[in-house]
Amino acid sequence: MTFSFEAKLSGGVRSKPLLNVLTVRPRENPEAEPIAWLLVEFQETTSFENISVILSYEVIKRTNDRWGKSSGTFHASYTKYRNSVSLTSSSPHGGALFLNLMGLDGNRIGTYLMNEIVAWAKKHPDASVDCISLSSNQSSDDNKLRRNNFYEQFKIEFEYADDEHKSGISKPMLAGQLETTDAWEKNIKEHDVQEFIREQINKNLAAKDKIATMTNNIANLREELGEAKQSPMRWALKMLWHKYQVRLMMLMLSVLAGSIAWVKLNGL
């Protein structure tokens, strides 16, 4: 029995788990601290004439929690009698693509999700890809270019209805002509659930060890502070000894060696 958080072996090839965690960093600053963590689940259902895919995502934590919960699904399907794949629907009838990521738009999360759909679709290389329609109602000046580039990075080409590329329909193509992308890897790291939990446990244990060490150091400092208040002169001499004990011991050894040499020279 294989669980959803375990990798599968099929024909000697290891496929990744159906359940994964994403660590997302800012698109413009991939070296910065993470801004969100997402849980992603891949589900495939097979019937007599249809294979349906649901790719579910949910933001499980973000550094800015004022946006609240964000979740959604991407859908895809393969229809056997038509030998066609849809990249936007769990059936051969229509479909649309919506991304509900309040406050996280533009950080390649949609690219990651669509890349999973495209990778699955390419398992049916001879199937035709159902047309994708672009609506002018979804092409405001700030997102039109991003929307078009989003699809085009997977080698989906469009017949645009206007010079400004606000609306159009995708050109006929086979699933085997689609291309996956690794652009999301620039600021997103994919973990299997076991790896992620293990990593978080190790970080938690390391943090506890660090806190215990700091707590012990604070206790020692408090003890020294109490000693200093009780007997300032004795504490000061103790600190001087700790600070210069090596030099003082070397000085004492030098004096002792000098004294022994002087005694030998003087025949005492």
N, C-alpha and C positions, 0 to 999 in steps of 0.2 A: 504493500500500500504506500502510495506517495502523497504526502501532504502538500498543500498549496504553497508552503514556504520552503519546500525542498526542490532542488533541481531534478529534472527528469532525464532519463537516458532513452533515446529512440534511435535505433539503428546505429548504436555506438556513438551517437552525437549527443553531447550534453546541452540541454536547453535550460535557460534560466528559470527560476521559480515563478509561479503565477502571482505571488504576492511579494512586492518590493517596497522599499523605502527610498525616497529621494531627499538628498540634502541639497538645497538651492542657495546659491550665492548670487550677489548682484551681477547682472549681465555686464554692466560697465566696469565692475571691479571684482573680477573672479577670485582675487586673493583675499578679499575681505571676509569677515565672519558671516556665517550662514544667516539668511533672512527668513527661511521657512523650511519645514519638513513635511513631505507628503507621503501618504500611503497609496499605493497603486495596485489594483488587482485586475488580472486578465482572466476572463471567463469565455469559454468556447462551448457552444451547444450545437450538436449535430442532429438533424432530422433527415427524413428520407430525401428531400430535395434541396435542403438549405443548411448551410453552416453559418451560425450567427456568433458574433464576437461583441462582448461588452467590456470596455476598458474603463474601470471606475477609478476615480481619484478623490482624495479628501485631504485637505490641509489639516494635519494633526497638531502642528505648532508653528507659530510665526513669531518673529521678534516684536512685531507691532500687532497686538491683539485687538486693536480697536475695530478691525474689520469683521471680527466674528468668524463663524464657520463658513468654509467654502468647499463645495464638493460638486461633482458632476460626472458625466459619462461620455465616452466616445463610442460610436457604434460602427460596425462593419459587417459585411456578409458575403458569402459566396453562394450563388444559385446554380445548381448543377444543370438543370435543363436549359438554361440560357448560357451556361459557361461564362458567367460574368461575376465581377466583384464590385461591391459598393464600398467606398471608403468612408461613407458618412451615414450609413443606415444599416439596421439589422435585417432589412428586407429589401427586395429589389424595387420597392415603390417609394421614390423620393428620398427624403432625409436631409438633415442639416447638421452643421457643426457649431456648437456653442461651447465657450470656455468661461466657466464661472470661477475666476481667480481674483477677487477683489483685492486691489493693492499689489498684485504680483504680476500683472500683465507686462509683457515684454521681456521676461526672464527665461525664455526658451522652454518653458514647461509645456506649452502647446506643441512645440517642435518635438519634444521627447515623446509625447503621447501619440502624435500622428506618425512618428517614426516607428512606433510599435505596430500600428495598424498597417503601415506600408510593408514592414518586414513580414507580417503575417500574410498580406495579400500576395506577395511575391512567391508564396508557396504554390500558387496557382498561376504559373507564368503565362500559360496560353489563354487565360480568361481575359475577356475584354473588361475595361474599367468603365463603370457607369459614369456618365457625364456629371460634372460638378458645375453648378450655376453660381455665378457671382452677381449679386444684386447691388444696384446703385444705392439702395437704402442702407446698405452696410458699408459704404465707402466714404466716410467723412475724411476730410483732408489729413487728419492725424493718424488714421489707421489704414487708408487705402493701400499705400505702398507696402506696409507691413503685412497686410492680408494677402496681397498678390505674391510677395516674396515667400510667404509661408508655404503656399502651394507649389510655387515654381522650384523651390529647393529640392522637391522630390521628383523633379523633371516632368511635372504636369504642365502642359502648355495650354494656353487659352486663345480662343478667337474672341477678341474684345469688341464690344459693340460701339465703342466711342474712343476718341483719341486720348482721352484722359484715363482710360482703363478702369472706369468705374464699374462696368458690368460686362459680363461675357459668359462663355460656356467653354468647358474644357474640350480639347481636341481628342478624337478617338485614339486609344492606345491600349496596349496589352499590359497586364500586371507585371510581366517580366521586364517591361521597359521602365518601370518605376525604379527610383534609386533611393536608398536609405541615406541618412546623413549622420555624422557624428558631431555636428555643430553644438548640440546640447551639452556635450561633455566639457565644454569650456567653462561652464559655471554650475553644472549639475553632476552630482555623484550618485550612482545607483548602488544600493546595498540590498542584499537579501536580508530577510527579517532576522535570521539567526545572527548574521554578522553584525547587524546594527545593534541588536540587544546586547551582544557580547561586548561590543565596543563601548556602549553606554555604561555597562556594568564596570568595565575596567576603568573608565574615566571616573565613575563614582567612587570606586575603591581608592584610586589614586588621590582623589580630592579629600577623602576621609583621612588618608595617611598624612596628607599635607596639613590638614586641620589639626590632627593629633600632634604633629611636630610643632606647629605654631602655638598650640595650647600649652604644650610643655615648655616652650621657650618663654612664653608670657609668664607662666608660673615661676620659672627661674628668675626672670627679671623682677617680678614682684618680691621674691624672696630677697634678692640683692638690694632692692630699694628699701625694704624694711630694715635690712642690716645696716644700710648706709644711714638711715635716719636714726637708728639706735646708737651706732658708734661710728661717726663720720671719719675720724682719724684712722681707726683700725681698717675700715672699708677702703679708704684711699690707699693705705699701704698695701692692702691685699691686691687692689687693682694695679698698682705700680709693679708689684711682684709678678702678677700674671702677664703684664705687658712686657716687662723687661727681664723676666727670669732667665732667659737664655743668655742675654748679654751679661747679666750679673754673675751667673755661674761661670761664664767664660772669663770674666774679670777676676773672680775669686780663684779659679784654677790658674790663671796667669800669675796672680800674686803668690799663690802657694808654690808654683814652680819656680818663680823668681826667688822666693825665700829659701827653698831647698838648694838652689844653685849658689846663693850667697853664703849659706852655711858651709857648703862643700869647699868653696873658694877660700873661705877664712879658716878652714880646718877646725870648725867647731863640732 
